[in-house]
Amino acid sequence: MDDKKLAIIATKGSLDWAYPPFILASTAAALGYETQIFFTFYGLQLLKKDLSLEVTPLGNPGMPMPMGMDKWFPVLGMTLPGMQGLMTSMMKKKMKDKGVASIEELRALCQEAEVKMIACQMTVDLFDMERSQFIDGVEYAGAAAFFEFAGDSDICLYI
């Protein structure tokens, strides 16, 4: 029997969207899946050595807000200076308090579990990014190379 395969396409580069690909990939690898994550467009932020990921409730109406703010605080208030930093700090604290690993820890766990992390070469070129910005062990390829793996995968997720 062939090994099970999981293919993930990571396209978002905010703190809240960084968790799903790394949690799912590390879990799948622990369950014996051969796993690849293809990072493209803003998802490339998740591969940077120096992470400065933030979360914003603006444009994310499903985000639970502290103190019931989603019921009484106007959406326009989320555009006030400092709100994004405040919400990022609150989310990081909540994750830590609940015992959820940091993005750096989850990413390292994926590397230890031999999850293949592929940076979209076209997007790296498009955004004039340097390979030196990214963590060690990242592979660079185009979408066609990822499709070879994804086409044979048991599960393919777009995040």
N, C-alpha and C positions, 0 to 999 in steps of 0.2 A: 504494500500500500504506500502511495506517495505521501510525503509530508504535507500537512495542511499549510496553506499560505494566506497571509493577510497583506493587502496592499492599501496604503492610506495616502491620500493626497491632502497635504496641509497648505492652506491658502491664506490663513489669517495670522496676523502678527501681534495680537493683543494678549494681555495676561490671561484673560478668561478663555480665550481660544487656544492658548498654548497647552492647557491641561489635557484635553481630549486625545490628541494624537499620541502624546507620550504615555498617558495612562493606558490607552488601548493597546499600543504597541508593546509596552513592557509586560502587560498581562498576557497578550497573545504569545509572546516569546516564552514566558514562564510556562505556558500550556503546550509548548512544543511547536508553535507555528513558526514557519520561516516568514519573517516580517520585513517589509520595506516601507519607508515613508518618503514620499516625493514632495519636497518643499518648493513651492513656486510662489511668485509674486510676494505678497506681504508675509507669507509663511517663512520666507528666508530669514526673517528677524529672529526666529526661534533657533537658528543655527549659529548666531553670533556669539563670539567669546564673551563679550560684555553685553549682557542682557539689560535692557532698560524698558521692559514691557510695562504697559499701563492698561488699565481697564477704564472704560467709560460707560456709564449707564445710558448715555445719549445714543439713540439708535439701537438700544437693546431693551425693549419694553418688558421682556420676560425676566430681567434681573431683579431678584428680591432686594428691596431697599431697606436699610436699617430704620428703625423707629417708624415704620409704615410710611416713609417719605413718599412712596409712589402714590399714596392716597391724598396727601395734602400739599406736597411740594410741587410747584409747576415745572413741567419739563424744561421750559426755557431757563429755569434756575440752574440746570445742569451745565449750562454754558458759562456760568460765572467763573472768573479766574480762580484757580485752586481746586475746583470741584473734582477734576480728573485725578489729581494727586491725592486728594482726600479719599476718594472712592478706591483708588489703588491701594492705599495704606490700609483701609478697612478690609479689603478683600484679602490682602496678604496676612493680616492679623487673624482673620477668620479661618483661613486655611491652616495657619500655624496652630491656632487653638484647637482645631479639630484633628490635628495630627496628619494633615495632608503634606506630602513631600513637596519641596520647592521644585520649580521648573528645572533648575540646575541638577537637583538630585534625580529627578525623573529621567532627564536626558542622559545622565551618567549611567543610570540603571539600564536604559535602552542600549547604550554602547556596550556595557558589560554583557548584556544578553545577545549581542551580535545582531541587533536590529540594524539593517542597512539604511543609512540616511543619505538621501540623494538630493543635491541642490540642482535646481533647474538651470542649466547652463545659459539658456536664452535669457532668463530673467536676471541672472547674475550680470550678464553683459548689458542688458537693457538698463538696469539701474546703476551701471558703472561701479559695481561692488568689487572688492578685492578679496581674493581667496584667503588672505592673511586675516581677514575679519572673522572668519569662521573657525569653529572648533576643529580639532584634529579628527581625522577619520571620516570626514564628509567625502562622498563621491560626487562627481559632477557629470551630468548626462542630460540629454534631451528627453522630451516626452516619449519619443518612440522607444527608447531603451526601457523606460518605466512600463510602457504598455506591454512589452514582452512578458514582464513579470505579472503585471496586473491581469493580463489576458488568461493566465493560467492559475490565478488566485482563487481561493474558495470564497473569500470575502474581500470586497473592495469598498472603501469608505472615502467619501469626499467631505473634508472638514474645513 
